[in-house]
Each structure stands twice: as structure tokens, then as C-alpha cells.
């Protein structure tokens, strides 16, 4: 799976010395309780989609010794940068 930028992305984590292929675009927001959240959108490859359709599960790996609260779900938010209204103007 690859992380992808969406129309709602408002922050990016960049790997020092990396390329845009290493960028992790995120949405920084607050949940209903006013707590900070960071969300990222991941797109499965065709092979991963087929594996999921065949009944395989999604594995979440966290590096380190602590497991932060996480959730995995689906989203229909469009991928890519938000369309612009005109040259140099964000929508």
C-alpha cells in the first residue's frame, strides 16, 4: 500500500533526503472531543486488493515499544491535490 495525497491533505511528513515518493501526506484535525488527530490515506495495489477480496486481512505494523491508538477504515476522499480555481489560487 502507498500513502497518497488527498483533497483534504493539509500537512506532509518528508523523509530527509527522500523524494516525493517518500512523502506522507496527512490531514491534521480534531475529533469530536477536540483531541488532535492525524489521518493518512493509503491506496492498495491491485495485488493487495485481490488479496483482500480473497479474504486476506490488513496488517498494521507500529515500530517501537508502544502502540498508539489507531483506527483503520475506508474513505472516498478524492486523491491528489485539491483542484485550483485559477493560476496560483487554491480552491
Backbone bond lengths (Angstrom), bond angles and torsions (degrees), N, CA, C in turn:
res aa  C-N    CA-C-N  psi(-1)  N-CA   C-N-CA  omega(-1)  CA-C   N-CA-C  phi
1 X - - - 1.448 - - 1.520 108.84 -
2 X 1.308 115.00 146.87 1.464 120.33 179.21 1.518 109.90 -121.58
3 X 1.325 116.55 137.82 1.463 118.73 174.00 1.527 109.15 -71.68
4 X 1.321 116.73 143.71 1.460 120.91 -178.01 1.521 111.23 -133.03
5 X 1.302 116.20 149.04 1.459 122.69 173.30 1.524 108.14 -72.88
6 X 1.338 117.38 143.84 1.461 121.96 175.79 1.521 109.41 -125.09
7 X 1.329 116.08 173.20 1.461 121.10 177.90 1.522 111.60 -62.15
8 X 1.321 117.58 -22.71 1.467 121.41 -178.74 1.530 113.26 -94.60
9 X 1.335 118.70 -5.53 1.468 121.32 -178.19 1.529 109.79 -58.35
10 X 1.341 115.32 133.02 1.463 119.36 179.14 1.527 112.25 -133.86
11 X 1.321 117.20 7.25 1.469 121.55 177.77 1.522 107.96 -154.47
12 X 1.336 116.21 155.05 1.456 120.27 179.70 1.523 108.68 -140.82
13 X 1.317 115.88 137.99 1.459 122.52 171.89 1.515 106.35 -101.12
14 X 1.326 116.69 126.65 1.463 121.04 -178.50 1.515 109.89 -113.91
15 X 1.317 115.80 136.32 1.458 122.62 177.42 1.526 108.37 -77.79
16 X 1.340 117.95 122.58 1.461 118.91 178.18 1.527 110.35 -55.09
17 X 1.316 116.27 126.63 1.450 120.96 -178.86 1.518 114.08 79.56
18 X 1.335 116.82 0.36 1.463 120.46 -178.75 1.515 112.25 -86.05
19 X 1.305 115.34 -175.25 1.463 122.40 177.25 1.518 108.03 -116.30
20 X 1.325 117.04 179.13 1.466 119.31 178.83 1.525 111.88 -61.80
21 X 1.333 117.30 -20.47 1.466 120.09 175.74 1.526 111.82 -66.85
22 X 1.339 117.14 -18.69 1.462 121.96 179.19 1.523 112.54 -94.88
23 X 1.346 117.91 -4.79 1.466 120.96 -176.88 1.525 111.24 -66.36
24 X 1.318 115.78 138.82 1.461 121.81 173.84 1.523 107.00 -113.70
25 X 1.335 115.74 97.34 1.452 121.49 177.98 1.524 109.33 -77.04
26 X 1.318 116.37 138.08 1.458 121.19 -176.79 1.521 111.06 -137.63
27 X 1.310 113.98 167.06 1.465 122.64 169.62 1.516 105.87 -113.26
28 X 1.320 116.59 119.68 1.460 121.04 173.20 1.516 106.58 -98.27
29 X 1.318 115.68 126.05 1.457 120.79 -174.86 1.528 109.16 -152.84
30 X 1.319 115.62 -170.18 1.464 122.37 173.87 1.517 108.46 -124.90
31 X 1.336 116.14 145.11 1.456 119.21 175.61 1.530 109.47 -81.72
32 X 1.314 116.90 -175.46 1.463 121.42 -176.94 1.528 112.73 -61.59
33 X 1.336 117.38 -22.28 1.465 121.46 179.17 1.521 112.51 -93.05
34 X 1.338 117.65 5.49 1.450 121.21 -179.91 1.519 114.25 80.01
35 X 1.336 117.14 12.00 1.465 121.64 179.19 1.522 109.57 -87.35
36 X 1.338 116.23 141.48 1.458 121.16 -179.81 1.520 110.95 -65.30
37 X 1.330 116.03 138.08 1.459 122.18 174.14 1.526 108.98 -134.15
38 X 1.309 116.16 153.69 1.460 123.02 173.77 1.525 106.22 -128.81
39 X 1.332 116.58 125.63 1.460 121.10 -179.59 1.519 109.57 -120.45
40 X 1.330 116.21 143.50 1.459 121.45 173.61 1.527 107.95 -131.98
41 X 1.328 116.12 149.62 1.457 122.42 -179.14 1.524 108.79 -107.72
42 X 1.326 115.56 129.13 1.462 122.28 -177.86 1.526 108.88 -118.51
43 X 1.328 116.60 135.57 1.457 121.73 -178.31 1.525 109.05 -111.09
44 X 1.341 116.61 120.07 1.462 119.51 178.09 1.526 111.42 -70.81
45 X 1.326 115.64 149.33 1.460 121.19 173.49 1.533 107.93 -71.97
46 X 1.328 116.35 168.36 1.465 119.75 176.43 1.526 110.81 -58.81
47 X 1.344 117.05 -38.83 1.464 121.05 179.14 1.533 110.06 -64.63
48 X 1.323 117.59 -42.30 1.468 120.73 178.78 1.526 110.96 -66.94
49 X 1.327 117.46 -39.44 1.477 120.71 176.88 1.529 110.64 -60.30
50 X 1.331 115.89 -42.84 1.463 119.82 179.10 1.526 110.68 -64.67
51 X 1.342 117.11 -40.46 1.465 120.86 179.16 1.529 110.66 -63.29
52 X 1.322 117.02 -41.63 1.466 120.90 178.09 1.523 110.08 -65.07
53 X 1.333 116.41 -43.89 1.467 120.54 178.58 1.525 111.44 -62.42
54 X 1.339 117.07 -28.86 1.460 121.67 178.57 1.524 112.59 -83.59
55 X 1.332 116.66 3.35 1.456 119.69 175.31 1.513 115.56 104.41
56 X 1.348 118.20 -1.18 1.463 118.79 177.02 1.528 109.50 -69.24
57 X 1.316 116.21 157.66 1.456 122.56 -178.09 1.519 110.83 -102.38
58 X 1.320 116.31 166.71 1.462 122.65 176.84 1.527 107.74 -93.94
59 X 1.330 116.93 132.09 1.460 123.08 179.93 1.516 108.78 -105.52
60 X 1.316 118.10 126.90 1.462 123.50 175.89 1.511 107.83 -105.53
61 X 1.342 117.64 123.51 1.457 122.09 179.24 1.516 109.04 -112.27
62 X 1.321 116.96 129.91 1.467 123.59 177.12 1.520 106.68 -116.78
63 X 1.327 116.95 125.37 1.452 120.59 177.49 1.521 109.06 -85.10
64 X 1.317 116.66 143.24 1.459 121.73 178.97 1.517 110.56 113.04
65 X 1.322 115.68 -167.75 1.465 121.31 -174.67 1.518 113.48 -108.28
66 X 1.306 117.80 -3.62 1.463 120.98 179.49 1.528 108.70 -120.58
67 X 1.300 116.33 149.73 1.460 120.96 178.84 1.523 108.44 -113.06
68 X 1.335 116.78 107.03 1.461 119.06 179.47 1.520 110.29 -71.31
69 X 1.321 117.48 161.51 1.468 119.20 174.72 1.530 109.28 -63.74
70 X 1.313 116.68 130.60 1.460 121.63 179.19 1.523 109.41 -137.23
71 X 1.324 115.89 162.83 1.461 122.49 173.52 1.521 107.37 -144.55
72 X 1.318 116.76 145.71 1.453 122.34 176.88 1.523 106.96 -123.31
73 X 1.323 116.73 131.66 1.461 120.85 -179.34 1.513 109.84 -152.45
74 X 1.315 116.66 -159.72 1.455 122.26 178.09 1.525 109.63 -122.25
75 X 1.331 116.16 160.86 1.457 121.79 177.69 1.518 109.72 -149.56
76 X 1.321 115.75 149.79 1.462 121.75 176.52 1.524 111.05 -109.58
77 X 1.338 117.56 14.47 1.462 121.07 179.55 1.531 108.69 -62.44
78 X 1.338 117.99 131.99 1.464 120.48 -179.09 1.528 112.35 -61.17
79 X 1.331 116.05 144.05 1.460 121.69 178.57 1.520 110.69 -83.33
80 X 1.334 115.05 160.39 1.444 121.58 176.33 1.515 112.51 91.64
81 X 1.315 115.59 176.48 1.464 120.74 178.57 1.522 109.04 -68.00
82 X 1.318 115.55 150.75 1.464 121.01 176.97 1.520 108.10 -63.26
83 X 1.344 117.52 137.23 1.478 119.33 177.94 1.520 110.33 -59.12
84 X 1.320 116.29 152.40 1.461 121.02 179.14 1.518 110.72 -102.75
85 X 1.339 116.12 154.69 1.460 121.93 177.64 1.523 111.11 -78.50
86 X 1.301 116.09 -27.63 1.460 121.23 -178.00 1.503 108.70 -171.72
87 X 1.306 117.68 -179.43 1.467 120.07 -179.67 1.525 112.02 -56.78
88 X 1.334 116.32 121.15 1.443 121.12 175.96 1.512 116.10 76.92
89 X 1.326 118.64 3.52 1.465 121.45 -179.23 1.516 110.25 -113.87
90 X 1.324 116.27 122.26 1.462 120.46 177.61 1.511 109.46 -79.94
91 X 1.326 116.14 146.62 1.457 120.93 178.10 1.507 111.31 -72.55
